[in-house]
Amino acid sequence: MEVGAASRRGLGHSSATLPVVHVESPTEQRNPRTVDIDKMSTAGILSAINAEDTRVPQAVRAVLPQLATAVDYAAEALKNGHRVHYVGAGTSGRLAVLDAAELIPTFNIPPDWFVAHHAGGERALRHAVENAEDDERAGAAEVDSTVVAGDFVLGLTASGRTPYVLSALRAAKRAGAGTGLISGNPGAPFPPDLDVLVAVDTGPETIAGSTRMKAGTAQKIILTSFSTATMVKLGRTYSNLMVSMRATNAKLRGRTLRILREATGMSAQDCDAALTEADGDLKVALVRLLAGVDVTTAVEALVRADGHVRNALDSVRARAS
């Protein structure tokens, strides 16, 4: 990926057009559709919340081009041996921690591929820590101690103005890392040297200012899409199946066996034998069965393909033709 071009695609406008006055976040405005929510029945309250929630996917759809740029930055960083960092506070930070944690068992990735930094530390995951999100020094210090050139740092903020997050992004840029920002406030100023801005507008919250609602839902969708797309690009799936796992116990062996049968259409006996030959490595077993080659050839093909099963299969078939 040519980073300069990605940067231009990722940002909707240049730093020269940055607003110079404070712009109220859409999430802080009063929602005209829910002004009578305290007069509604229980079913009515839930219906009103649900009606607002249905607006979120379309808001996310509008920023998919920018999100694609962020994915490309992340995939490039990981491919080159670097890391992806999430930086957030409050709801945004908690969602980031959740996403990073769930990637490890889902895609069997090294635990340091995705690193989440939350304002206020672990205590703030369960309890509100006063002024943590306003601590610019802490944001910069967190990044200074962990981020290196070549990493990709993705900040998350519903308001678009969180000092902890913006300070961390500036420090990341000084360190030579790529930087992105997921913001719930398209009107907020952003760091002028930011590589990619994903500014999603979910409008006024059902309860004014309660960003754990629509803004939080949008960030959850964006994070899940971002990390999953990154994993797909890195070959951690084959088709829509999770294949980056090793059968190290009975539970995982049963899961890998089911996936192998689903992907190949072969019998349980054949798949079990292939897994045994592959020492429990699902990707190796897949290439072994789908390409009809031995384990050594399957391993070599996967190495050439950087772990992408589909690319490894194409390589084996091309060499055979």
Residue frames relative to the residue before (quaternion, step in Angstrom):
aa qw qx qy qz dx dy dz
M 1.0000 0.0000 0.0000 0.0000 0.00 0.00 0.00
E 0.3339 -0.7192 0.5727 0.2079 3.58 -0.93 0.88
V 0.3869 -0.7928 0.4192 0.2146 3.52 -0.19 1.36
G 0.6289 0.5486 -0.3524 0.4236 3.59 0.92 -0.77
A 0.6676 0.4919 -0.2996 0.4717 3.56 0.95 -0.89
A 0.6348 0.5268 -0.3351 0.4553 3.55 0.99 -0.82
S 0.6262 0.5432 -0.3385 0.4452 3.55 1.02 -0.80
R 0.6818 0.4832 -0.3004 0.4599 3.57 0.89 -0.87
R 0.6475 0.5008 -0.3257 0.4731 3.57 1.06 -0.66
G 0.6782 0.5445 -0.2954 0.3953 3.57 0.99 -0.86
L 0.7436 0.3815 -0.2221 0.5021 3.58 0.99 -0.75
G 0.4406 -0.7232 0.4759 0.2374 3.52 -0.89 1.00
H 0.7966 0.0097 -0.0087 0.6044 3.60 1.17 -0.46
S 0.5682 -0.6215 0.4197 0.3387 3.56 -1.20 0.40
S 0.6661 -0.5052 0.3623 0.4121 3.53 -1.29 0.30
A 0.5682 0.6141 -0.3836 0.3909 3.59 1.20 -0.44
T 0.7186 0.4245 -0.2483 0.4917 3.58 1.18 -0.48
L 0.3154 0.7775 -0.4965 0.2227 3.60 1.24 0.25
P 0.4663 -0.6520 0.5050 0.3200 3.61 -0.96 0.75
V 0.3057 -0.7804 0.5226 0.1562 3.56 -0.97 0.81
V 0.6936 0.3994 -0.2817 0.5292 3.58 1.25 -0.01
H 0.6162 -0.5470 0.4180 0.3826 3.55 -1.25 0.47
V 0.1136 -0.7778 0.6164 0.0467 3.55 -0.91 0.96
E 0.4320 -0.7099 0.4922 0.2591 3.56 -0.68 1.06
S 0.4723 -0.6744 0.4901 0.2862 3.53 -0.93 0.92
P 0.5705 -0.5939 0.4343 0.3649 3.61 -1.02 0.71
T 0.6374 0.5614 -0.3299 0.4119 3.59 1.06 -0.72
E 0.6751 0.5020 -0.2863 0.4585 3.58 1.20 -0.46
Q 0.5606 0.6151 -0.3826 0.4014 3.56 1.27 -0.24
R 0.5230 -0.6300 0.4719 0.3269 3.55 -1.20 0.47
N 0.3693 -0.7523 0.5131 0.1854 3.55 -0.85 1.04
P 0.3626 -0.7634 0.4879 0.2187 3.63 -0.48 1.12
R 0.6482 0.5458 -0.3230 0.4214 3.59 1.16 -0.48
T 0.7720 0.3282 -0.1785 0.5143 3.60 1.21 -0.30
V 0.3026 0.7846 -0.5014 0.2033 3.60 1.16 0.40
D 0.7386 0.3721 -0.2233 0.5159 3.62 1.14 -0.51
I 0.2729 0.8054 -0.4970 0.1727 3.58 1.20 0.38
D 0.6666 0.5052 -0.3143 0.4491 3.62 1.08 -0.61
K 0.6356 0.4941 -0.3327 0.4912 3.57 1.30 0.01
M 0.5706 0.6411 -0.3559 0.3698 3.56 1.29 -0.29
S 0.5547 -0.5519 0.5008 0.3701 3.51 -1.36 0.29
T 0.6943 -0.4421 0.3376 0.4567 3.58 -1.25 0.16
A 0.6638 0.4950 -0.2995 0.4740 3.57 0.91 -0.92
G 0.6483 0.5279 -0.3166 0.4482 3.57 1.02 -0.77
I 0.6222 0.5338 -0.3322 0.4664 3.57 1.03 -0.80
L 0.6870 0.4809 -0.2821 0.4660 3.55 0.85 -0.99
S 0.6296 0.5321 -0.3282 0.4613 3.57 1.05 -0.74
A 0.6511 0.5109 -0.3146 0.4649 3.58 0.99 -0.84
I 0.6438 0.5108 -0.3185 0.4724 3.59 0.97 -0.84
N 0.6661 0.5126 -0.2949 0.4546 3.55 0.93 -0.93
A 0.6316 0.5367 -0.3306 0.4514 3.58 1.00 -0.81
E 0.6579 0.4860 -0.3104 0.4844 3.57 1.02 -0.75
D 0.6384 0.5480 -0.3282 0.4295 3.57 0.97 -0.82
T 0.6272 0.5559 -0.3488 0.4196 3.60 1.05 -0.68
R 0.5989 0.5733 -0.3606 0.4272 3.61 1.21 -0.28
V 0.5574 0.6667 -0.3736 0.3246 3.57 1.19 -0.51
P 0.6742 0.5087 -0.3426 0.4114 3.67 0.70 -0.88
Q 0.6545 0.5005 -0.3288 0.4615 3.59 0.99 -0.71
A 0.6123 0.5341 -0.3482 0.4676 3.58 1.07 -0.67
V 0.6529 0.4968 -0.3076 0.4819 3.58 1.03 -0.79
R 0.6083 0.5691 -0.3491 0.4291 3.59 0.99 -0.83
A 0.6481 0.5561 -0.3193 0.4109 3.58 0.98 -0.83
V 0.7536 0.3658 -0.2131 0.5029 3.62 1.14 -0.50
L 0.3255 0.7795 -0.4882 0.2192 3.61 1.19 0.28
P 0.6166 0.5341 -0.3824 0.4339 3.68 0.93 -0.61
Q 0.6702 0.4770 -0.3016 0.4820 3.58 0.96 -0.80
L 0.6322 0.5295 -0.3295 0.4598 3.57 1.04 -0.76
A 0.6069 0.5559 -0.3481 0.4489 3.58 1.06 -0.71
T 0.6299 0.5252 -0.3310 0.4667 3.59 1.03 -0.76
A 0.6397 0.5213 -0.3209 0.4647 3.58 0.99 -0.84
V 0.6286 0.5314 -0.3285 0.4632 3.59 1.00 -0.81
D 0.6524 0.5174 -0.3194 0.4524 3.58 0.93 -0.87
Y 0.6302 0.5212 -0.3303 0.4713 3.58 1.01 -0.78
A 0.6761 0.5028 -0.2939 0.4514 3.59 0.88 -0.96
A 0.6664 0.5040 -0.3054 0.4567 3.57 0.88 -0.93
E 0.6438 0.5205 -0.3183 0.4619 3.56 1.02 -0.82
A 0.6446 0.5218 -0.3242 0.4551 3.59 0.96 -0.83
L 0.6979 0.4702 -0.2776 0.4635 3.58 0.80 -0.99
K 0.6286 0.5482 -0.3331 0.4397 3.57 1.01 -0.79
N 0.7361 0.4033 -0.2162 0.4988 3.56 1.11 -0.69
G 0.6521 -0.5734 0.3037 0.3921 3.57 1.20 0.49
H 0.5629 0.5911 -0.3915 0.4249 3.57 1.24 0.32
R 0.4904 -0.6790 0.4810 0.2590 3.56 -1.31 -0.11
V 0.3423 -0.6761 0.6048 0.2448 3.52 -1.38 0.27
H 0.1291 -0.7939 0.5927 0.0423 3.57 -0.90 0.98
Y 0.1987 -0.7265 0.6442 0.1333 3.54 -1.08 0.82
V 0.0403 -0.7813 0.6224 0.0222 3.58 -1.03 0.79
G 0.2288 0.7875 -0.5444 0.1765 3.58 -0.64 1.08
A 0.2530 -0.7358 0.6051 0.1689 3.52 -1.38 0.09
G 0.8175 0.2163 -0.1565 0.5103 3.58 -1.15 0.55
T 0.8363 -0.0814 0.0948 0.5339 3.57 -0.98 -0.90
S 0.6409 0.5382 -0.3279 0.4383 3.59 0.92 -0.90
G 0.6854 0.4875 -0.2856 0.4593 3.57 0.90 -0.92
R 0.6489 0.5181 -0.3214 0.4551 3.57 0.99 -0.82
L 0.6437 0.5109 -0.3199 0.4715 3.58 1.00 -0.79
A 0.6343 0.5298 -0.3258 0.4592 3.57 1.04 -0.75
V 0.6361 0.5197 -0.3212 0.4713 3.58 0.97 -0.86
L 0.6475 0.5276 -0.3100 0.4541 3.57 0.96 -0.90
D 0.6773 0.4954 -0.3058 0.4499 3.58 0.84 -0.95
A 0.6635 0.5088 -0.3083 0.4537 3.58 0.89 -0.91
A 0.6674 0.5135 -0.3046 0.4450 3.58 0.96 -0.86
E 0.7081 0.4842 -0.2716 0.4363 3.58 0.92 -0.87
L 0.5681 0.6088 -0.3890 0.3940 3.59 1.17 -0.38
I 0.6055 0.6010 -0.3558 0.3815 3.57 1.06 -0.73
P 0.7487 0.3517 -0.2490 0.5038 3.66 0.71 -0.90
T 0.6258 0.5670 -0.3496 0.4058 3.60 1.07 -0.64
F 0.8281 0.1803 -0.0614 0.5272 3.57 0.85 -0.97
N 0.4129 -0.7407 0.4504 0.2795 3.58 1.30 0.22
I 0.3090 0.7629 -0.5100 0.2498 3.56 0.90 0.93
P 0.6176 -0.5088 0.4189 0.4292 3.60 -1.21 0.32
P 0.5664 -0.6546 0.3820 0.3236 3.62 -0.92 0.82
D 0.7134 0.4417 -0.2706 0.4719 3.59 1.17 -0.36
W 0.3877 0.7169 -0.4974 0.2972 3.62 1.16 0.25
F 0.7764 0.1392 -0.0611 0.6117 3.57 0.97 -0.93
V 0.0544 -0.8063 0.5886 -0.0215 3.56 -0.65 1.15
A 0.1817 -0.7989 0.5676 0.0809 3.59 -0.72 1.07
H 0.1194 -0.7753 0.6190 0.0384 3.55 -0.92 1.00
H 0.0643 -0.8259 0.5598 -0.0211 3.57 -0.54 1.20
A 0.4970 -0.6683 0.4631 0.3031 3.58 -0.78 1.02
G 0.7853 0.2765 -0.2238 0.5066 3.57 -0.76 1.03
G 0.4556 -0.7244 0.4248 0.2955 3.58 1.28 -0.06
E 0.8096 -0.2954 0.1950 0.4683 3.56 -1.29 -0.30
R 0.6089 0.5675 -0.3639 0.4179 3.59 0.99 -0.72
A 0.6673 0.5204 -0.2989 0.4410 3.58 1.04 -0.78
L 0.5158 0.6246 -0.4299 0.3986 3.60 1.22 -0.12
R 0.7685 0.3279 -0.1677 0.5233 3.58 1.10 -0.70
H 0.7996 0.1944 -0.0780 0.5628 3.56 1.08 -0.68
A 0.5198 -0.6075 0.4926 0.3437 3.55 -1.16 0.60
V 0.1506 -0.7708 0.6148 0.0716 3.57 -0.88 0.98
E 0.4110 -0.7520 0.4593 0.2339 3.55 -0.38 1.24
N 0.8709 0.1201 -0.1203 0.4611 3.53 -1.10 0.93
A 0.3975 0.7301 -0.4844 0.2726 3.63 1.20 0.04
E 0.6940 0.4835 -0.2902 0.4476 3.58 0.92 -0.86
D 0.6664 0.4954 -0.2963 0.4719 3.60 1.25 -0.34
D 0.5451 0.6481 -0.3790 0.3731 3.57 1.30 -0.13
E 0.2217 -0.8107 0.5318 0.1032 3.56 -0.01 1.31
R 0.6397 0.5417 -0.3337 0.4314 3.57 0.96 -0.84
A 0.6527 0.5156 -0.3175 0.4554 3.57 0.98 -0.83
G 0.6365 0.5312 -0.3289 0.4521 3.59 1.00 -0.78
A 0.6778 0.4788 -0.2854 0.4794 3.56 0.92 -0.92
A 0.6620 0.5190 -0.3074 0.4448 3.57 0.94 -0.89
E 0.6197 0.5539 -0.3386 0.4411 3.57 1.02 -0.81
V 0.6969 0.4572 -0.2590 0.4881 3.54 0.96 -0.90
D 0.6344 0.5558 -0.3350 0.4200 3.57 0.92 -0.88
S 0.7263 0.4519 -0.2424 0.4577 3.58 1.05 -0.75
T 0.7926 0.3319 -0.1537 0.4879 3.61 1.19 -0.31
V 0.7172 0.4596 -0.2494 0.4608 3.60 1.06 -0.70
V 0.0809 -0.7825 0.6163 0.0363 3.57 -1.03 0.84
A 0.6869 -0.4582 0.3591 0.4349 3.54 -1.29 0.27
G 0.7424 0.3722 -0.2901 0.4756 3.56 -0.91 0.94
D 0.5624 0.5693 -0.3881 0.4571 3.58 1.25 -0.30
F 0.2666 -0.7175 0.6041 0.2217 3.58 -1.32 0.12
V 0.1288 -0.8037 0.5803 0.0256 3.56 -0.74 1.11
L 0.0928 -0.8057 0.5849 0.0006 3.56 -0.69 1.16
G 0.1898 -0.7947 0.5707 0.0820 3.56 -0.56 1.19
L 0.1437 -0.7807 0.6035 0.0752 3.57 -1.17 0.61
T 0.1896 0.7722 -0.5871 0.1518 3.55 -0.83 1.00
A 0.4119 -0.7147 0.5090 0.2460 3.58 -0.78 1.01
S 0.7150 0.4542 -0.2535 0.4672 3.58 0.97 -0.84
G 0.3851 -0.7210 0.4790 0.3200 3.55 1.19 -0.58
R 0.7234 0.4471 -0.2195 0.4781 3.58 1.28 -0.10
T 0.3745 0.7697 -0.4714 0.2124 3.64 1.21 -0.08
P 0.4281 -0.7464 0.4449 0.2484 3.64 -0.45 1.18
Y 0.6143 0.5558 -0.3489 0.4381 3.61 0.98 -0.84
V 0.7032 0.4737 -0.2624 0.4606 3.56 0.89 -0.98
L 0.6934 0.4785 -0.2910 0.4533 3.59 0.79 -0.98
S 0.6314 0.5207 -0.3310 0.4697 3.58 1.05 -0.72
A 0.6338 0.5273 -0.3229 0.4646 3.58 1.03 -0.80
L 0.6561 0.5094 -0.3162 0.4583 3.59 0.97 -0.80
R 0.6410 0.5106 -0.3329 0.4664 3.58 0.98 -0.76
A 0.6488 0.5058 -0.3138 0.4740 3.59 1.02 -0.80
A 0.6324 0.5364 -0.3285 0.4522 3.58 1.03 -0.78
K 0.6496 0.5090 -0.3172 0.4673 3.56 0.99 -0.81
R 0.6337 0.5238 -0.3301 0.4637 3.59 1.02 -0.77
A 0.6707 0.4976 -0.2883 0.4684 3.58 1.14 -0.67
G 0.5551 -0.6295 0.3847 0.3841 3.59 1.26 -0.17
A 0.4730 0.6670 -0.4417 0.3691 3.59 1.25 0.35
G 0.4963 -0.5873 0.5296 0.3583 3.55 -1.30 0.31
T 0.1402 -0.8182 0.5550 0.0533 3.59 -1.02 0.71
G 0.0083 -0.7778 0.6284 -0.0089 3.53 -1.14 0.78
L 0.1664 -0.7854 0.5900 0.0857 3.55 -1.21 0.49
I 0.1682 -0.7333 0.6509 0.1019 3.54 -0.96 0.97
S 0.0050 0.8286 -0.5538 0.0823 3.55 -0.39 1.27
G 0.3219 -0.7365 0.5620 0.1953 3.54 -1.13 0.71
N 0.6901 0.4197 -0.2607 0.5289 3.57 1.28 0.25
P 0.2459 -0.8149 0.5058 0.1398 3.62 0.01 1.25
G 0.6859 0.5057 -0.2918 0.4344 3.60 1.14 -0.47
A 0.5440 0.6439 -0.3979 0.3622 3.59 1.23 -0.23
P 0.5182 -0.6118 0.4861 0.3477 3.61 -1.06 0.67
F 0.1342 -0.7805 0.6043 0.0872 3.57 -1.12 0.63
P 0.6723 -0.4871 0.3429 0.4395 3.60 -1.16 0.40
P 0.4966 -0.7102 0.4081 0.2874 3.62 -0.70 1.03
D 0.7321 0.3913 -0.2434 0.5017 3.61 1.12 -0.50
L 0.2975 0.7639 -0.5096 0.2615 3.57 1.23 0.47
D 0.4223 -0.7285 0.4812 0.2438 3.60 -0.95 0.85
V 0.8130 -0.0356 0.0453 0.5794 3.59 0.95 -0.78
L 0.1442 -0.7818 0.6044 0.0516 3.55 -0.93 0.99
V 0.0814 -0.7590 0.6456 0.0241 3.56 -0.87 1.04
A 0.0422 0.8307 -0.5473 0.0926 3.57 0.05 1.32
V 0.0621 -0.8318 0.5511 -0.0244 3.55 -0.17 1.32
D 0.2031 -0.7932 0.5680 0.0828 3.57 -0.86 1.01
T 0.0648 -0.8185 0.5708 -0.0016 3.58 -0.26 1.28
G 0.5159 -0.6772 0.4012 0.3381 3.59 1.28 0.11
P 0.7534 -0.3678 0.2731 0.4718 3.58 -1.30 -0.15
E 0.4745 -0.6711 0.4899 0.2908 3.55 -1.02 0.80
T 0.6526 -0.4933 0.3953 0.4178 3.55 -1.27 0.39
I 0.7286 0.1479 -0.0848 0.6633 3.53 1.12 -0.86
A 0.5028 -0.7098 0.3897 0.3024 3.58 -0.41 1.22
G 0.8448 0.1851 -0.1615 0.4753 3.54 -0.86 1.03
S 0.5647 0.6020 -0.3925 0.4058 3.60 1.25 -0.14
T 0.0955 -0.8665 0.4890 0.0290 3.56 0.34 1.28
R 0.5000 0.6126 -0.4552 0.4093 3.59 1.21 0.11
M 0.6022 0.5689 -0.3531 0.4348 3.57 1.29 -0.17
K 0.8523 0.0728 -0.0590 0.5146 3.64 -0.47 -1.08
A 0.6474 0.5119 -0.3329 0.4561 3.59 0.92 -0.82
G 0.6626 0.5011 -0.2990 0.4696 3.57 1.00 -0.84
T 0.6335 0.5234 -0.3280 0.4660 3.56 1.02 -0.80
A 0.6405 0.5202 -0.3209 0.4650 3.58 0.98 -0.83
Q 0.6713 0.4932 -0.3071 0.4602 3.57 0.93 -0.84
K 0.6134 0.5321 -0.3464 0.4697 3.59 1.06 -0.68
I 0.6559 0.5006 -0.3099 0.4724 3.58 0.93 -0.90
I 0.6734 0.5037 -0.2975 0.4521 3.57 0.89 -0.95
L 0.6677 0.5021 -0.3059 0.4567 3.59 0.89 -0.88
T 0.6589 0.5030 -0.3108 0.4650 3.56 0.91 -0.90
S 0.6609 0.4957 -0.3017 0.4759 3.57 0.97 -0.86
F 0.6478 0.5409 -0.3089 0.4386 3.56 0.93 -0.95
S 0.7405 0.4196 -0.2455 0.4640 3.58 0.69 -1.05
T 0.6426 0.5180 -0.3320 0.4566 3.59 1.01 -0.73
A 0.6515 0.5037 -0.3160 0.4712 3.58 0.94 -0.87
T 0.6234 0.5348 -0.3358 0.4610 3.58 1.03 -0.75
M 0.6633 0.5008 -0.3024 0.4667 3.58 0.95 -0.86
V 0.6299 0.5251 -0.3364 0.4630 3.59 1.00 -0.78
K 0.6712 0.5025 -0.3023 0.4534 3.58 0.90 -0.93
L 0.7009 0.4499 -0.2661 0.4853 3.58 1.13 -0.59
G 0.5629 -0.6534 0.3656 0.3501 3.57 1.27 0.23
R 0.3990 0.7257 -0.4781 0.2926 3.58 1.14 0.49
T 0.7122 0.3108 -0.2540 0.5759 3.59 1.31 0.15
Y 0.1723 -0.6966 0.6693 0.1928 3.51 -1.39 0.17
S 0.7643 -0.0149 -0.0768 0.6401 3.56 -0.48 1.22
N 0.7063 -0.4007 0.2963 0.5028 3.61 -0.73 -0.97
L 0.4940 0.6531 -0.4166 0.3947 3.55 1.18 0.66
M 0.4274 -0.6711 0.5407 0.2732 3.58 -1.08 0.75
V 0.0216 0.8442 -0.5325 0.0581 3.57 -0.44 1.17
S 0.5821 0.5881 -0.3860 0.4077 3.61 1.21 -0.04
M 0.5034 0.6162 -0.4577 0.3968 3.54 0.49 1.18
R 0.2668 -0.7272 0.6065 0.1795 3.52 -1.28 0.45
A 0.4277 -0.7043 0.5087 0.2495 3.57 -0.98 0.88
T 0.0336 0.8461 -0.5271 0.0716 3.57 0.14 1.31
N 0.7775 0.1312 -0.1281 0.6015 3.60 1.26 -0.05
A 0.7374 -0.4387 0.2764 0.4329 3.57 -1.30 0.18
K 0.6427 0.5326 -0.3255 0.4442 3.59 0.97 -0.85
L 0.7004 0.4553 -0.2710 0.4782 3.56 0.86 -0.97
R 0.6162 0.5374 -0.3616 0.4481 3.58 1.04 -0.65
G 0.6366 0.5190 -0.3304 0.4649 3.58 1.01 -0.76
R 0.6632 0.5001 -0.3068 0.4647 3.59 0.99 -0.84
T 0.6761 0.4838 -0.3055 0.4642 3.59 0.88 -0.89
L 0.6181 0.5426 -0.3466 0.4511 3.56 1.06 -0.69
R 0.6491 0.5081 -0.3173 0.4689 3.60 0.98 -0.83
I 0.6603 0.5009 -0.3113 0.4650 3.57 0.94 -0.87
L 0.6514 0.5232 -0.3135 0.4512 3.56 0.95 -0.87
R 0.6535 0.4955 -0.3127 0.4793 3.58 0.98 -0.80
E 0.6410 0.5301 -0.3206 0.4531 3.58 1.02 -0.83
A 0.7143 0.4729 -0.2532 0.4495 3.57 0.92 -0.94
T 0.7832 0.3540 -0.1704 0.4820 3.58 1.02 -0.77
G 0.3458 -0.7430 0.5011 0.2780 3.57 1.13 -0.60
M 0.5206 0.6538 -0.4028 0.3732 3.57 1.26 0.22
S 0.6721 -0.5237 0.3530 0.3866 3.55 -1.29 0.33
A 0.6395 -0.5195 0.4032 0.3982 3.53 -1.29 0.39
Q 0.6345 0.5442 -0.3297 0.4387 3.57 1.03 -0.77
D 0.6758 0.4838 -0.2947 0.4715 3.59 0.89 -0.93
C 0.6700 0.5004 -0.2992 0.4596 3.59 0.94 -0.88
D 0.6401 0.5205 -0.3279 0.4602 3.57 1.01 -0.80
A 0.6503 0.5120 -0.3135 0.4655 3.57 0.99 -0.81
A 0.6521 0.5149 -0.3133 0.4599 3.59 1.01 -0.84
L 0.6379 0.5192 -0.3251 0.4667 3.57 1.02 -0.77
T 0.6356 0.5236 -0.3288 0.4624 3.57 1.00 -0.80
E 0.6596 0.5049 -0.3011 0.4684 3.59 0.94 -0.91
A 0.7167 0.4421 -0.2393 0.4834 3.59 1.07 -0.79
D 0.4316 -0.7141 0.4450 0.3251 3.59 1.29 0.15
G 0.7286 -0.4639 0.2254 0.4508 3.53 1.01 0.90
D 0.5251 0.6333 -0.4166 0.3868 3.61 1.26 -0.02
L 0.3769 -0.7734 0.4688 0.2001 3.56 -0.39 1.29
K 0.6446 0.5265 -0.3344 0.4421 3.61 0.93 -0.81
V 0.6548 0.5058 -0.3126 0.4666 3.57 0.92 -0.89
A 0.6551 0.5087 -0.3110 0.4640 3.57 0.95 -0.87
L 0.6247 0.5463 -0.3349 0.4463 3.59 1.02 -0.77
V 0.6932 0.4563 -0.2812 0.4818 3.57 0.79 -1.00
R 0.6037 0.5689 -0.3430 0.4408 3.57 1.05 -0.81
L 0.7479 0.4029 -0.2295 0.4750 3.60 0.82 -0.95
L 0.7148 0.4704 -0.2769 0.4371 3.60 0.81 -0.96
A 0.7389 0.3741 -0.2247 0.5134 3.59 1.09 -0.65
G 0.3745 -0.7526 0.4688 0.2711 3.57 1.26 -0.26
V 0.4938 0.6380 -0.4386 0.3958 3.57 1.00 0.86
D 0.5835 -0.5659 0.4263 0.3969 3.57 -1.26 0.12
V 0.7167 -0.4669 0.3061 0.4179 3.56 -1.29 0.28
T 0.6408 0.5384 -0.3342 0.4334 3.60 0.93 -0.85
T 0.6641 0.4932 -0.2960 0.4776 3.57 0.94 -0.89
A 0.6369 0.5328 -0.3223 0.4545 3.57 1.02 -0.80
V 0.6536 0.5089 -0.3091 0.4671 3.57 0.96 -0.90
E 0.6621 0.5102 -0.3067 0.4551 3.59 0.89 -0.91
A 0.6504 0.5149 -0.3164 0.4601 3.57 0.99 -0.80
L 0.6578 0.5043 -0.3080 0.4671 3.58 0.99 -0.79
V 0.6204 0.5271 -0.3427 0.4688 3.58 1.05 -0.70
R 0.6592 0.5017 -0.3074 0.4683 3.59 0.93 -0.87
A 0.7386 0.4168 -0.2122 0.4856 3.57 1.08 -0.76
D 0.4481 -0.7083 0.4394 0.3231 3.60 1.26 0.24
G 0.7379 -0.4540 0.2246 0.4459 3.55 1.02 0.83
H 0.5160 0.6275 -0.4330 0.3906 3.62 1.22 0.03
V 0.3979 -0.7390 0.4895 0.2363 3.59 -0.51 1.15
R 0.6845 0.4940 -0.3070 0.4395 3.58 0.79 -0.98
N 0.6629 0.4906 -0.3040 0.4769 3.59 0.98 -0.82
A 0.6231 0.5316 -0.3390 0.4628 3.57 1.07 -0.70
L 0.6402 0.5195 -0.3196 0.4671 3.57 1.00 -0.82
D 0.6452 0.5104 -0.3218 0.4687 3.58 0.96 -0.86
S 0.6459 0.5334 -0.3164 0.4451 3.58 1.01 -0.82
V 0.6629 0.5010 -0.3052 0.4652 3.55 0.92 -0.92
R 0.6830 0.4913 -0.2869 0.4581 3.58 0.89 -0.93
A 0.6301 0.5305 -0.3335 0.4586 3.58 1.07 -0.73
R 0.6719 0.4915 -0.2990 0.4664 3.58 0.98 -0.81
A 0.6665 0.5094 -0.3012 0.4533 3.56 1.14 -0.62
S 0.6700 0.5165 -0.3025 0.4391 3.61 1.16 -0.54
